Amino acid sequence: MNVDARRARFEAVAPAVIDAVRRYLARRTDPATADDVLSETLLICWRRLEAMPDEHVLWAYGIARNCLANADRGRRRQARLAARIARLDPPRTVSEPPAGDDGLTDALAGLRPEEAELLRLWAWEDLSPAQIAVVLGVSVNAVNIRLHRARTSLREQLRKRGGAAGHEESTKGRRR
Amino acid sequence: MSDDDLRARLRHADPAASVAPPSPDEIARLVETTVTNVPVVRRRRHYALAAAALVLVAAGAGWALTRPATNQPTANQTTANQTAANRTAASEPATDGRDEPRTVRINAAAGIRAKCVEPSAERLAAAADLAFEGTVTRVENAVVTIDVSRVFHGAEADVVQVAQAGETSEQLTGSGRFEQGGRYLVASSEGTVMICGYSGEAGTPGLRDLYGRAFPG
């Protein structure tokens, strides 16, 4: 593929990929790491453009996922991160989770990381089990089973925390 | 709680719900940064520092080489040849009225794995002692012969030979290495090809523009 055609192809998919991956990262990491990982993800997409399938956003999620895992592994977390955020990139308010549903945040934190990640892909990235299977590189069947378990675990966590049920009931109570 | 309720509740807590879509400017910037292959430097700061130091040294050397000979291209060429330790052979002096092509020999950059800082026209203008455009006519015994079509800066030459040692993948922008028949924009400093976005396929987005800004007119 010549340079211009390659570039044109990349430019055609870039807006959708950038939008999706930015959100994906905003949900999972701090802004500074998100910027780094976004650049890295795009670079890999560009280099492997020939291997890009039609489902380019799902493919990009898979790449971003690996890059993020590398970034998490590679960094000496607390001190460096704190220093970097303070120096280069003050936290943005946009990526703060909406206040209010602490019960859910806690419940998610109480799940195994793989379960929480499945639920995020399902609810936040709004992916179907078949699409999640592409991102994670596993079978659709496996996703269905694990997703079912993850939802059960989340309900369990919410129940355990009590506040979760209370949260719903109190809303209803107010309506009445 | 049904699956739908659960999903709705999760969605309500989506931290990226209020993330605005990227602006066209932001997309353009990210695309440009990506396709011109400028990797993120933050994670390897020590390499970046080393690269920056090299560039500074090169810039100093380039300035020292070009300064005394601004009005004497031939002298400049000779000085450059004597000074540059890694230049393999002296270039033919530009003799008037001869048919003999003027050949310059330079080396490909060694396999540096450092990530690069963004190329700038200023640095290119300061560091390069030779910058030209040409077509690869022969790749043979690790020597690339380039037929020069335009010299942006430095001594006039008709042919430039680049000693391409081993694998130089991902050093030139574009395809990564010199290929037969390809058109390239090449800059060299002290007899060594400048990489990190300063040399590459002539069609590389932004590269011609970079040369235009570094060597106007």
Boltz contact constraints between the chains, C-beta under 6 A:
constraints:
  - contact:
      token1: [A, 3]
      token2: [B, 203]
      max_distance: 6.0
  - contact:
      token1: [A, 7]
      token2: [B, 35]
      max_distance: 6.0
  - contact:
      token1: [A, 7]
      token2: [B, 205]
      max_distance: 6.0
  - contact:
      token1: [A, 11]
      token2: [B, 31]
      max_distance: 6.0
  - contact:
      token1: [A, 14]
      token2: [B, 27]
      max_distance: 6.0
  - contact:
      token1: [A, 14]
      token2: [B, 31]
      max_distance: 6.0
  - contact:
      token1: [A, 15]
      token2: [B, 27]
      max_distance: 6.0
  - contact:
      token1: [A, 18]
      token2: [B, 22]
      max_distance: 6.0
  - contact:
      token1: [A, 18]
      token2: [B, 27]
      max_distance: 6.0
  - contact:
      token1: [A, 18]
      token2: [B, 30]
      max_distance: 6.0
  - contact:
      token1: [A, 19]
      token2: [B, 21]
      max_distance: 6.0
  - contact:
      token1: [A, 19]
      token2: [B, 22]
      max_distance: 6.0
  - contact:
      token1: [A, 23]
      token2: [B, 16]
      max_distance: 6.0
  - contact:
      token1: [A, 23]
      token2: [B, 19]
      max_distance: 6.0
  - contact:
      token1: [A, 26]
      token2: [B, 16]
      max_distance: 6.0
  - contact:
      token1: [A, 26]
      token2: [B, 19]
      max_distance: 6.0
  - contact:
      token1: [A, 27]
      token2: [B, 15]
      max_distance: 6.0
  - contact:
      token1: [A, 27]
      token2: [B, 16]
      max_distance: 6.0
  - contact:
      token1: [A, 36]
      token2: [B, 40]
      max_distance: 6.0
  - contact:
      token1: [A, 39]
      token2: [B, 40]
      max_distance: 6.0
  - contact:
      token1: [A, 40]
      token2: [B, 40]
      max_distance: 6.0
  - contact:
      token1: [A, 42]
      token2: [B, 30]
      max_distance: 6.0
  - contact:
      token1: [A, 42]
      token2: [B, 34]
      max_distance: 6.0
  - contact:
      token1: [A, 43]
      token2: [B, 34]
      max_distance: 6.0
  - contact:
      token1: [A, 46]
      token2: [B, 34]
      max_distance: 6.0
  - contact:
      token1: [A, 46]
      token2: [B, 35]
      max_distance: 6.0
  - contact:
      token1: [A, 94]
      token2: [B, 18]
      max_distance: 6.0
  - contact:
      token1: [A, 94]
      token2: [B, 19]
      max_distance: 6.0
  - contact:
      token1: [A, 95]
      token2: [B, 15]
      max_distance: 6.0
  - contact:
      token1: [A, 97]
      token2: [B, 13]
      max_distance: 6.0
  - contact:
      token1: [A, 97]
      token2: [B, 15]
      max_distance: 6.0
  - contact:
      token1: [A, 101]
      token2: [B, 13]
      max_distance: 6.0
  - contact:
      token1: [A, 104]
      token2: [B, 13]
      max_distance: 6.0
  - contact:
      token1: [A, 123]
      token2: [B, 7]
      max_distance: 6.0
  - contact:
      token1: [A, 123]
      token2: [B, 10]
      max_distance: 6.0
  - contact:
      token1: [A, 123]
      token2: [B, 11]
      max_distance: 6.0
  - contact:
      token1: [A, 124]
      token2: [B, 14]
      max_distance: 6.0
  - contact:
      token1: [A, 151]
      token2: [B, 6]
      max_distance: 6.0
  - contact:
      token1: [A, 155]
      token2: [B, 1]
      max_distance: 6.0
